[in-house]
Amino acid sequence: MTGGIKLPITYPHFGSLTYVFEIILRELGRTDIMLPKKPSKKTSELGSRYSPEFVCTPFKLTLGTFIEMLNLGADELGIGGGNMYCRFGLYWPVQELILEDLGFEFKFIPIPIYDKPLGLVRSLQAESNNCTVWETIKAFRTTWIKTRYIELVDELHFKYRTLELEKNQADRLAEETHRKIVEIKGLRNLREYGKKLPELFDKTIEIDKKKEKEALKIGVCGEIYVALEPALNLDIHRKLNDLGVITKNCVSFGMLIDFGRKINPFKTLPYQKARKVAKPYIGQRCGGEAQENIGDIILYKKKRWDGLVHLYPFTCMPEIITRSIAPQVSREYELPFLSLVIDEHTAEAGYQTRLEAFVDLLNRKREKMVV
C-alpha cells in the first residue's frame, strides 16, 4: 500500500455504529478522518432550516451534521447511497444541491451498500489509500466482523445498564469495549476478545439478581436510522433501562454489510427469519424495514419477550405501512406493540409519558398472568 493525497473525510453520526465507519476508513488506510459530532438540537435546527419540510427526519439530521462538519473543515462527505428499498439511498444528490447552494465546496462519496459485493468493494477501493482489491476485501471483512462485536456490546450494554448496582458502570464499560474493538489488530485477537465480551460484562458489573429475574424485556424496532441513533430517538434505550426494562435492537446494520453470514447457506440471520414469518401479512419488501418489523412481532413473541416499541420518522411511507398492519399482528400474537413517530418537534415529556404508560401496561399484563 502506498500513500495518496486524500482530503479530510467525515460521515453522519449513527449511534454506536459511528465506530463502524471509523473502522472501515482506518482499514482502508485513511488517516484523515474527522469523527462526526454527536447531533444536538442545533444540528437538528440547521438541517430542518435548509431541508424540504416533509422530507424524512434522518435527512434533516444528517444534513445538519454535514453543515457542522463542513464548517469545521471537512472536505469529503461519506454516506450510504445507491438503489435501496428506501429514500435514504437518494439523500445525497439532494443534500449535495442544498450544500452547494449554501456555498460549500466538497466531494460527496456515496457508498452503494445495497450493491453487489464486487461493486461495493470497488467503491470502497476508490476511496482507500491506494489499497489493492484484495486489501479492500480484507478491510471490509474485518469491518463486518467488528460490526458483530459492536452490536454484541450494545446488547450487553442495554441489559447490564438496567441491572447494574453502581450507576454508569455499564456506560463506561461499553465505551471502553467499543474503543478496544476499533483499535484491536488482527482477526485472531479480535475473535478472542469478542468471545470474552459476555464474561467481561458479567465479571465487571455487579447486578441486582432479583431484578434480573423480574425485569421486563422490550425490543426496539423500526426505521434503522431512527432506531439506532440516540440523538434522534431521544435515547430510548436509556429511558427504558431507567424504567427497569431490558432492551434490545431488533434492527441490525450487520444485515447490510455482513456478507460472511449472508452467503453462509447453513445460517439463517434474524432479519431473514423475520421476512419469512411476515410474508402472510406483507408478501413483498415494500421499503425500509417494514417487512422485518412485522416479522419481529412474531419472533419476539416466540422468544417470550414482553413487548415491542416501533420507531419511525415522520412521513416514512414504509413504516406507516408497518404501523397499519402491526395492530392486527399484535392482537393475533398477543404481544403489545407501541408505535412512536419521531421528528424534530417531538416533545421529550410526552415521549417519556408514553413509554412509562407502556411499561405500566406490560407490568399489569404480567401480574394478571401470574394471578
C-alpha positions, -999 to 999 in steps of 0.1 A, spaced: 0 0 0 14 34 -9 5 68 3 -21 90 -15 -34 125 -11 -69 125 5 -90 153 19 -105 152 54 -135 129 54 -165 127 77 -199 109 77 -232 111 96 -233 101 133 -251 68 137 -252 58 173 -226 32 183 -223 23 146 -204 55 141 -175 33 151 -181 10 121 -175 39 97 -143 48 115 -132 11 113 -137 8 76 -118 40 69 -89 30 91 -88 -4 75 -86 13 41 -56 32 52 -73 66 57 -58 87 84 -76 120 76 -108 111 94 -129 138 111 -152 120 136 -187 134 134 -200 154 164 -229 139 183 -260 156 169 -275 183 191 -306 205 190 -286 229 169 -278 201 144 -315 193 140 -324 230 137 -297 235 110 -308 205 90 -345 214 93 -339 250 82 -324 240 48 -344 208 41 -377 203 24 -404 205 50 -419 170 45 -386 151 39 -376 122 62 -363 133 96 -330 114 91 -324 135 60 -326 167 82 -303 154 109 -277 141 85 -278 174 66 -273 193 98 -243 171 107 -227 177 73 -232 215 76 -215 215 110 -186 193 99 -180 213 67 -178 244 89 -151 226 109 -130 218 78 -143 186 63 -139 182 25 -153 148 18 -187 135 30 -194 98 31 -230 84 32 -249 53 20 -263 55 -15 -275 35 -44 -307 16 -52 -324 9 -19 -358 0 -6 -358 34 10 -353 71 1 -321 71 21 -301 59 -9 -311 91 -27 -304 116 1 -270 125 -11 -279 141 -45 -305 164 -29 -282 172 0 -254 179 -25 -276 205 -42 -285 221 -9 -249 223 3 -237 237 -30 -264 264 -28 -251 273 7 -216 279 -9 -197 248 4 -170 232 -16 -168 194 -10 -169 160 -25 -197 135 -18 -188 98 -15 -220 77 -18 -213 41 -8 -237 17 -25 -244 -6 5 -272 -24 -14 -249 -31 -44 -235 -65 -53 -204 -73 -32 -179 -67 -60 -195 -33 -68 -193 -23 -31 -156 -34 -29 -148 -13 -60 -165 17 -44 -145 13 -12 -113 7 -31 -117 40 -49 -118 59 -16 -89 39 0 -53 50 5 -43 31 -27 -54 -4 -15 -55 -33 -39 -88 -52 -45 -76 -79 -21 -66 -54 6 -100 -38 2 -118 -72 6 -98 -79 38 -106 -44 51 -143 -50 45 -142 -84 61 -125 -70 92 -152 -43 93 -182 -67 92 -166 -89 119 -160 -59 141 -196 -48 135 -208 -81 150 -189 -73 182 -200 -36 183 -236 -49 182 -230 -75 208 -216 -48 231 -248 -28 226 -269 -58 235 -249 -64 267 -249 -27 275 -287 -24 274 -290 -54 297 -264 -45 323 -274 -8 324 -308 -20 336 -294 -43 363 -263 -26 375 -259 -16 412 -233 11 405 -247 38 382 -230 45 349 -207 14 352 -222 -2 321 -219 31 301 -182 33 309 -175 -3 301 -194 -1 268 -174 29 257 -141 12 266 -150 -20 248 -163 -2 217 -129 17 216 -110 -15 221 -128 -31 191 -119 -2 169 -82 -3 179 -76 -40 180 -54 -55 153 -56 -90 138 -86 -112 133 -74 -138 158 -70 -112 185 -104 -97 176 -122 -130 178 -106 -139 211 -116 -106 225 -151 -109 211 -156 -143 228 -147 -128 261 -172 -99 260 -201 -116 278 -178 -128 305 -162 -93 307 -195 -76 314 -205 -103 338 -174 -101 359 -170 -63 358 -206 -52 366 -223 -62 398 -260 -66 391 -293 -69 410 -300 -107 407 -337 -103 418 -342 -75 392 -327 -97 365 -355 -123 371 -383 -98 372 -372 -72 345 -394 -67 315 -379 -72 281 -388 -49 252 -374 -50 217 -369 -17 197 -377 -19 160 -384 5 132 -366 25 106 -329 17 110 -315 52 115 -342 63 140 -339 30 159 -301 32 162 -293 70 166 -299 81 202 -300 118 193 -330 111 171 -349 86 192 -343 107 224 -321 79 238 -350 54 241 -328 26 254 -316 47 283 -351 58 291 -364 22 291 -334 9 310 -340 36 337 -376 22 339 -362 -12 348 -366 -27 313 -340 -48 294 -340 -37 258 -326 -49 225 -323 -35 190 -343 -57 166 -327 -39 136 -291 -46 127 -266 -28 105 -249 -62 100 -278 -73 78 -265 -48 52 -228 -55 53 -221 -89 69 -215 -109 38 -197 -136 58 -230 -146 73 -253 -136 44 -236 -161 20 -234 -189 45 -261 -214 33 -262 -231 67 -271 -199 87 -304 -180 87 -300 -145 100 -326 -128 122 -338 -104 95 -342 -134 71 -363 -152 96 -384 -120 102 -391 -116 65 -402 -152 62 -427 -152 90 -440 -117 79 -450 -129 44 -486 -138 52 -490 -101 62 -465 -84 38 -458 -106 9 -431 -84 -7 -405 -59 6 -421 -25 4 -393 -4 16 -374 4 48 -376 -23 74 -414 -27 72 -414 -65 65 -388 -72 92 -407 -52 118 -439 -72 112 -419 -104 115 -402 -93 147 -436 -91 164 -440 -129 157 -404 -138 165 -402 -118 198 -434 -134 210 -418 -168 204 -388 -156 224 -412 -147 252 -404 -110 253 -429 -87 268 -434 -61 240 -420 -41 211 -416 -4 206 -417 7 169 -399 40 159 -403 57 126 -396 92 112 -424 115 102 -435 109 65 -417 75 63 -441 56 40 -428 20 46 -431 24 83 -466 39 80 -474 5 64 -459 -12 94 -480 9 117 -511 0 98 -506 -38 98 -489 -42 132 -521 -38 154 -536 -69 137 -504 -90 141 -500 -77 177 -536 -89 186 -531 -123 169 -499 -130 187 -508 -111 220 -476 -91 220 -481 -54 230 -468 -30 203 -462 7 208 -456 28 176 -439 62 180 -434 88 153 -403 109 156 -394 143 141 -377 175 151 -408 186 170 -411 155 192 -416 166 228 -395 147 253 -420 149 281 -448 134 261 -425 108 247 -414 98 282 -450 96 294 -460 72 266 -430 50 274 -440 49 311 -476 41 303 -465 13 280 -442 -2 307 -471 1 333 -494 -18 308 -468 -46 305 -464 -49 342 -501 -51 347 -503 -77 320 -476 -98 336 -493 -95 370 -526 -108 356 -509 -137 340 -493 -146 374 -527 -144 391 
